[in-house]
Amino acid sequence: MKVFFNQLFDYNFYCNKKIIEASTALDVVPQNSIALFSDILNMHHIYNERIAKREPKYTFGQLHEVSTWGDIHYENQRNSFDITSESEDFEKRIDYEDSKGELLIHTMQDMLFHIINESTHYRALIDMDFKANGLEPLRTNYITYKH
């Protein structure tokens, strides 16, 4: 399971880095793309912190300046690798409160996969936003990454 998640987080890191690089090179990043990528960063951070039983410093909906994306992304990645490297039980159940204060219980495996799956979904929305704004969409699907 460690190898599987490390491969998925490598993919996630690579694709997010492509968006960071493309956005940094733009004079103006579409506002919707800023919100979407901020959501990727926030969600990744929040789920890492939930797994680690720490209080998150970011919240859902919090916007980040494009210039900070790389540092936040790197920290998220490092924390996810720490989690996967140190875990012996990916079926471990983790209880946490969601953003509405509701108690939820999920396995670590489900929470880690949620980070990857939700990031993929938001990257697709960013691609659509880029295209709608006359920008070249980025190919960030898994099979393209594996080429």
N, C-alpha and C positions, 0 to 999 in steps of 0.2 A: 504494500500500500504506500510505503514511503516513496518508492521509486515513481509510482504512478502520480502521486501528488507533486513530487518535485518536477516531473516532466510537465504537468499542467501549469505549475507556477512559473516554469521557464517560459512556456508559451505565453502566459498572461503578461509576464515581464516584457518580453519581446514586443508584443502587440501594443501594450501601453506606451512603451518607449517610442514606437513609431509615431503614435499620436502626439506625444510630447514633442518630439523632434519636428514634426510637420507643423504643429501649432506655434512653436517657438519661432519658426521661420516666417510665419505670416505677419503682415503689418497689423491686421485686425482679425482676431479669432471670433467666429460667430458666437454670440452670447449664449445661444442654446447649447452649443458644444462645450462652452466653459462650464455651464451648469451640469451637463451630462458627465463630463470627465471629473468634475468635482464630486459628483455622486459616486463614481467608481472609486475614487480615492477614499471618500468618507466611509462607504460601505466596507471596503477592504479593511480599513483601519478598525472600524467598529467591531467587525466579526473577529478579527485577531484579538482584540482586547476582551471580547466576551469569552473567547476560548481560554485566554490567559488569566481570566478573572481580575482584569484591571478596569479602571474607569476610563472610557474613551475621552480623548481631548477634542475630537471632532464630532460634529452632529450631522445627521441627514439634512440635506438642503444647504449646508454651509458652502459658500463659494470660496475658491482658492485662486489666487493670481497664477497665471500661466508660469511665471518665473519660479514658483514654489513647487510645481507639479513633480519635477524630477526628484527633489529631496523627499517629498512625502511618499512618492511611489517606491523609491529605494528602501525607505524605512518599512513600508508595508511588506515589501518582498522579503526583506531580512527577517522580519518578525514571523512571516509565514514559514520560512525555511527553518527558523528556530523551533516553531511548533511541530512541523513535520519531522524534523530530525530528533527531537526529544520524545516524541510520542511512541508508546509501545501498544496503545489501544485506541484505534481509530473509531471503534464502536462505543467508546466512552460517552456517556450521556452528560450533557452540560445544560444546566439550568441558568437562565438569565431573564432579565426583564427587557422587553422590547421598548421601542421609543414611546409607546403609549402607556408603559408601566405594567403591561401584561406579562405574567410569568409564562415562559416557554421552555420546552426541553427538547433538545435535538442532539444527535450524535455529532462528535467532532467531524467525522467524515462528511456528514450532510452539510455542516457549516462551511467546511473548506470547499466542498464542491459548489456551494451556493456562491462563494466569492468568485470562482471561475465562471460559472454559468451567468451570473448577473453582470459580470464585467463584459463577457462576450455580447450579451444583449445590448448593453449600453454602447459598446463600440459600434455595433450595427446602426444604432440610432445616430451616433456621431457621423458615420459614413453617409447616412441619409441627409443629415444637416449640412455636411460639407457639400454634397452634390447640389442640394437646394440653394446653396449660396455660391454656386459656380466654381467650387473648389474640387480638386481631384480627390475622390474618395480613396481611402486606404484599404488594401486587402489585408484583413486581419483575421481571416478564418483559419481554423486549425490545419486543414489540409494544405493551404498555401504556406503556412509556417513550416510544415514538415518537408516541403520541397527542398 
